[in-house]
Amino acid sequence: MITYKHFYLVLVFWLCSLSGIAQHTDLSNKEAKQLLKKAGQSFLKLETKKSLDFAQKALVIATKNDNDLLAAKAYNIIGLNFEEFADYKKAIEFYSKGLILANKVDNDTVKGWLNNNLGNLYCYRKIDFRKGIKHYKEGLKYSIQHKDEYEIMFSKLNIGSAYFAVEDFSSGIQYFNEIKDYVDKEGDNEAKISLNSNFGAYYNHLNNNQKAEEYYLKAVHFCEQNDIELIKSNASDVYNDISNFYYKIKNFEKAHFYLLKHDELQDKIYNEERLSDVKIGGLQIEHDEINREIDQIKKEKEIQAEKLQANRVFVILLAIIFFILVLLLLSLIRNNKFKAKINEELKRTNNELLVAKEKAEEASQLKTQFISTISHELRTPLYGVVGITDIILDEHKELKNSPHLKSLKFSAKYLLSLVNDILKVYKIEENQVVLEDMVFNIHDELTVIKDSLHFLAIKNNNQIFIEVDNSIPEVLVGDKIRLSQIFINLMSNSLKFTENGKVLVKAHLIEKIGTKCYLKFEVIDNGIGIAKEDQNKVFEKFVQVYRKEDDYQGTGLGLTIVKKLVELFNGTIQLESEEGKGTTITFTLPLESDDSKAKSIIDNLDVDLSVRKEYKILVVEDNKINQVVTKKLLENNRFKCQIVDDGYAALELVTKTHFDAILMDINMPLINGFETSKLIRQKGIQTPIIAVTAFDKQDIEDKIIDAQINEVIVKPFESHKLFETIKRLVDK
């Protein structure tokens, strides 16, 4: 069966039409169109590497200019290259991306191309004829709307070929009969090859050998006249079909002759060099696609930051209103003391206190809701950043020791911890934050922090120096993440308020009592210093000084968090500063240096996560980026997973398929994770459910218990924690 590859001649027609594009288009868009023209010409010659290179450059320009139409055309050409060299999965992916963009700009012509190309892929490559015919008919609909006889001929040739492929000859022959006269008079070489080859297949099916041979030889005749490299793949299929026909009628000499022509042409078209070009081009395109997704994440993060700023303003206004209400309440109480009897005073005071309590509870509820919402909205993109960093490290082992990736991962973890502490500063004040025991080397940690602040140092032409006392033990035990927060806040402040200077970080062992080391740390700069009258205020919340000449950005919580974190460590902190000479901040902390405790922590981290059996995991997640990260994370560690977008799809699937565990997102449209889990339990399904959410565990603890969810993991998370939790629950 020879399908008429609609996209080839559509491509030629489109290349010719580029010259008529309006002269007032943007210069960069013109460049993209020229690149697409070159990509199409290279594809017709099967110069795959050139074609992919031109198409990719055009895609970069189109994406930068938000030109969805040009981007759709670029995806179309990329898909063509992958389809021609048998990478059908990627071809479908790029065709589908192009169709999404074409639907956005509502361009019927490009939608017609992409639907026909998808039809070719599903039918010609024998993947799914039902889907292929559906796409063909969609393309035919656009052709009829525009009354384009040439396009109508394309679509009907393809639909007829698809029906022949599933041996529905009675349905297919109707389409060929409708266009036979048009193809004979107006059709090009490829159309005539397709039509005559299919008529040959039709009469071969009817055992009319004379007619079948006549049409097959006509198709061969047009193949011999072809000089376009790409259409030689059609000629190769014709030689194969006529060889099979002669073999059927026992004319073995001719059957052998055309089989040799088929093999010779196949070897010429699909040689190793061209296949290699497709693979190399594909890797570059995939790399650029990942970069585009990362850029999109950054844009979303900026949007979230703007929302956060708006919410901060709202909270401040709410606090002002609440303060005014409290003042009014006090004024009323004071006036009532002079106007009413003692009993009436008490009664009114009680009533006012009740109102104040309700308002305070309402304000507290708004605050809690605000903190929960912001925490969720920030943790969700952070999960994508941390997850994609881990994926890069897993897939590219050669980057394991890259300082850039180390800094990226460190910064992401620090940002997450900082977000948690800023949004929950009230929990620090209520001593609800618990320090964790981790094993670390102080010199290594300071070096990583120094590297992560390198660009901030360059901004003001500063240098960072580290001095670590050699008597400090190699291995310390303590919460290194929060210790890093202390150093980053202090060093960042010094770098921002110092120009053409230096920042010196010192670590000194004061004394060691048993396994407890008392360390003294100093962060010294030679910057602008702090006035005496301001020195007592810098550790207070939302206090910032020196905003006269430069607008130093920040929340005003940095030193507040530092002070509270030092107190969490049971340490002390003090500040010395002189205007024009610099600032020194000194703090002392007690840290453990117990080898047996360090070994125990390391042993607990080195959990055997090797999968001795295949775990089948259902992932219920509506965020597409999180789907990619979670799926990659599981599959890279030999877990088998299936992803659904919402709770209703999960309910339908768990009744039909057995899963070892379910990873359940909480905040989803249609039906949330709590309700989904309840319905699963009502069906009597006891599969372990692990809530993977950006909400704080304490905020949803009651709902977790009510929904009978087995465990909660807060995003972003360490991958080994997820694997350990899955194995523990499943094996149990």
C-alpha positions, 0 to 999 in steps of 0.5 A, spaced: 500 500 500 503 506 497 500 512 501 500 519 498 505 523 503 501 529 503 506 533 507 511 533 501 508 536 496 504 541 501 511 543 503 513 544 496 507 549 495 508 552 501 516 554 500 513 557 493 508 561 497 513 564 502 516 569 496 509 572 497 509 574 504 507 581 506 514 586 506 512 589 513 513 583 517 518 584 522 525 583 520 527 577 525 520 573 523 523 574 515 529 571 517 525 565 521 521 564 514 527 564 510 530 558 515 524 554 514 524 555 507 532 552 507 529 547 512 524 544 507 529 544 501 534 540 505 528 535 507 526 534 500 533 532 498 534 528 505 539 532 507 537 531 514 542 534 519 541 541 515 534 541 515 533 540 522 539 545 524 535 550 519 528 548 523 531 549 530 534 556 528 527 558 526 523 555 532 528 559 537 526 565 533 519 564 533 519 562 540 522 568 542 517 573 538 511 569 540 510 567 533 505 561 534 504 560 527 512 560 525 513 555 531 507 550 528 511 550 521 518 549 524 515 543 529 512 540 522 518 540 519 522 537 525 516 532 525 517 530 518 525 529 519 523 524 525 518 520 521 522 519 515 527 516 519 523 512 523 523 515 530 515 515 530 514 517 537 518 524 537 514 525 530 508 524 533 510 529 539 512 534 534 506 534 530 502 534 536 506 541 539 505 544 532 497 542 532 496 545 538 500 552 536 496 552 529 489 551 533 491 557 538 492 562 531 486 558 528 490 557 521 486 552 517 492 551 512 497 549 517 492 545 521 490 541 514 498 540 513 499 537 520 492 533 520 494 530 514 502 528 516 499 525 523 494 521 518 500 519 514 504 517 520 499 513 523 497 509 517 503 509 512 507 507 519 502 502 520 501 504 527 493 506 528 489 506 522 483 508 526 487 515 528 490 516 521 483 516 518 480 520 523 486 525 522 485 525 514 478 526 514 479 532 519 484 535 513 479 534 508 474 538 512 479 544 512 480 543 504 473 543 502 472 549 507 477 553 502 475 549 496 482 547 494 481 542 489 489 540 490 488 539 497 482 535 496 486 530 492 491 530 497 486 528 502 482 523 498 488 519 496 490 518 503 484 516 506 483 511 500 490 508 501 488 508 509 482 504 507 486 499 502 491 498 508 486 495 512 483 491 506 476 495 506 477 496 498 470 497 497 470 504 501 477 506 499 476 505 491 470 510 492 475 516 494 480 514 488 474 514 483 472 521 485 479 523 483 482 519 478 481 524 472 484 530 476 490 526 478 491 524 471 490 531 468 493 535 474 496 531 478 504 531 479 509 525 479 508 523 486 500 523 486 500 519 479 505 514 483 500 513 489 494 513 485 496 507 480 500 503 485 493 503 489 489 501 483 494 495 482 493 493 489 485 493 488 485 489 481 490 484 485 485 484 490 480 482 485 485 477 482 485 481 475 492 480 474 492 483 467 489 490 470 493 489 476 500 489 472 498 494 467 497 499 473 503 497 477 507 498 471 504 505 470 506 507 477 513 504 475 514 508 469 512 515 473 517 512 479 523 512 473 521 519 471 522 522 479 528 526 480 526 528 487 530 524 493 525 524 498 520 521 493 524 515 492 522 512 498 515 512 494 518 508 489 522 503 493 515 501 496 512 501 489 518 496 487 516 492 493 509 491 491 510 489 484 515 484 486 510 481 491 505 481 485 510 477 480 511 472 486 504 471 487 503 470 479 509 465 479 513 470 475 520 469 479 525 472 474 521 479 475 519 478 482 527 478 483 528 484 479 524 488 482 526 486 489 533 488 488 531 495 485 527 495 492 533 493 496 538 498 492 533 504 493 532 502 501 540 502 502 541 508 498 535 512 502 536 510 509 543 509 510 547 510 517 550 517 515 542 520 515 540 516 521 546 518 525 544 526 523 537 525 525 539 522 532 544 528 533 539 533 530 534 530 535 539 531 541 540 538 540 532 539 539 531 536 545 536 540 549 533 546 546 526 544 548 528 543 555 531 550 556 525 553 553 521 549 559 526 552 564 525 559 561 517 558 562 518 555 569 522 562 570 517 566 567 511 563 572 516 564 578 516 571 576 509 571 576 508 568 582 513 573 585 508 579 583 502 575 586 506 574 593 508 582 593 500 584 592 498 579 597 504 582 602 501 589 601 494 586 602 496 583 609 499 590 611 493 593 609 489 588 613 494 589 619 493 597 619 485 596 618 485 591 624 490 596 628 485 602 627 479 597 629 483 596 636 484 603 637 477 605 636 475 599 640 479 602 646 476 609 645 469 606 646 471 602 652 474 608 655 468 613 654 464 608 656 467 608 663 464 615 664 458 614 661 455 607 664 454 604 670 459 598 672 455 592 670 453 596 663 461 597 663 462 590 664 457 587 659 459 592 654 466 590 655 465 583 654 461 584 648 467 588 645 472 583 647 467 578 643 467 582 637 475 583 637 476 575 638 472 574 632 476 579 628 482 576 631 480 569 629 478 571 622 485 575 621 488 569 624 485 564 619 486 569 613 494 569 615 494 562 615 490 561 609 495 566 606 501 562 608 498 556 606 497 558 599 504 562 598 507 556 601 504 551 596 505 556 590 512 557 591 514 550 593 510 547 586 515 550 581 521 549 586 519 542 585 520 542 578 527 546 579 530 541 584 527 535 580 530 537 573 536 538 577 536 531 579 534 528 573 540 532 569 545 529 574 542 522 573 542 522 566 549 526 565 554 522 570 559 526 567 556 533 570 556 530 577 562 534 580 560 540 576 560 546 581 555 550 577 550 544 578 552 543 585 551 551 586 544 550 583 542 545 587 544 548 593 541 554 592 534 551 590 535 547 597 537 554 600 531 558 597 526 552 599 528 553 606 528 560 606 521 560 603 519 556 609 522 560 614 520 567 612 513 564 611 513 561 617 517 566 622 511 565 627 513 558 628 520 560 629 517 564 634 513 559 637 519 554 637 515 550 632 522 549 628 526 543 630 533 542 628 535 536 624 542 532 625 546 532 618 553 530 617 558 536 614 565 539 614 565 546 615 570 548 610 566 545 605 560 548 606 563 555 607 566 554 600 560 552 597 556 558 600 562 562 597 561 559 590 554 560 590 555 568 592 560 569 587 556 573 582 553 577 588 561 579 589 563 581 582 557 586 582 560 590 587 567 588 585 568 585 592 572 578 594 570 573 599 576 570 603 575 564 608 579 562 614 578 555 618 581 553 624 585 547 623 583 545 630 576 544 628 574 537 627 573 534 620 566 532 621 561 536 625 553 534 626 548 539 626 543 542 621 547 545 616 542 547 612 540 552 617 547 554 618 548 555 611 542 560 612 545 564 617 552 565 613 548 566 606 544 572 610 550 575 613 555 574 607 549 577 602 548 583 607 556 584 607 557 584 599 551 588 598 553 594 603 561 593 601 564 596 594 571 594 592 572 591 598 573 584 601 568 580 606 572 575 611 569 569 614 572 566 620 571 559 624 575 558 630 574 553 635 573 556 642 573 549 646 571 542 646 568 539 652 566 531 650 563 531 644 561 538 644 565 543 640 564 551 641 565 554 635 566 562 634 564 565 627 566 572 624 563 575 618 567 581 617 567 587 611 570 593 610 563 596 607 559 603 609 558 600 616 552 602 620 550 608 625 550 607 632 543 609 633 541 604 628 545 598 630 540 596 636 534 595 630 537 591 625 535 585 628 528 587 628 523 584 623 522 588 617 527 593 619 532 596 613 537 602 613 541 605 608 536 606 603 537 613 601 542 612 595 541 605 593 535 601 593 537 595 597 532 590 595 530 585 601 524 583 606 527 586 612 527 579 615 534 577 614 538 579 620 531 577 624 531 570 622 539 570 623 538 572 630 532 567 631 536 561 628 542 562 632 538 562 638 535 555 636 542 553 636 543 555 643 548 560 641 549 568 641 550 573 636 553 580 637 554 586 632 560 591 632 560 597 626 563 603 625 560 608 619 565 608 613 570 602 616 565 596 616 561 591 620 563 585 624 558 580 626 560 575 631 556 569 633 558 562 637 554 555 636 555 549 640 556 543 635 557 536 635 563 532 633 561 525 635 564 520 630 559 514 632 553 519 631 556 521 625 556 514 622 549 512 625 547 518 621 550 516 614 548 509 615 541 511 615 542 515 609 545 510 605 538 506 605 539 500 600 534 503 594 535 498 589 529 495 586 529 487 587 522 487 584 518 491 579 514 496 583 508 499 579 506 506 581 500 510 580 501 518 579 495 522 580 498 529 578 495 535 574 501 539 573 505 537 567 512 539 569 511 535 576 508 529 571 515 530 567 519 530 574 516 525 578 515 520 572 523 521 570 525 520 577 521 514 578 523 511 571 530 512 572 530 508 579 526 502 575 520 504 578 514 503 573 509 508 573 502 511 570 500 518 570 493 521 570 491 528 570 485 528 575 482 524 581 476 521 577 481 518 572 485 515 578 478 512 581 476 509 574 484 506 573 484 503 580 478 499 579 481 495 573 489 495 574 493 493 581 498 498 583 503 497 589 502 504 591 499 511 589 502 518 589 497 523 590 497 530 589 492 534 593 491 541 590 487 538 583 481 541 579 475 537 579 476 533 585 482 534 590 486 529 593 483 528 599 476 526 596 479 522 591 483 518 597 476 517 601 473 514 594 478 509 593 478 507 600 470 506 600 471 501 594 475 497 599 482 498 596 487 498 601 493 500 596 498 505 600 497 512 598 502 517 599 500 524 599 505 528 595 504 536 596 506 543 596 502 544 603 505 544 609 504 537 613 501 540 619 496 544 616 493 538 613 494 533 618 487 532 620 485 531 613 490 526 611 487 522 617 480 523 615 482 521 608 486 514 610 492 517 607 498 513 609 504 518 608 505 525 606 511 527 603 512 535 602 515 538 595 520 539 593 523 532 597 529 528 597 528 522 592 531 517 597 526 519 602 520 518 596 523 511 594 524 509 602 517 511 603 514 507 597 518 501 599 517 501 606 509 501 605 509 496 600 513 491 603 509 492 609 
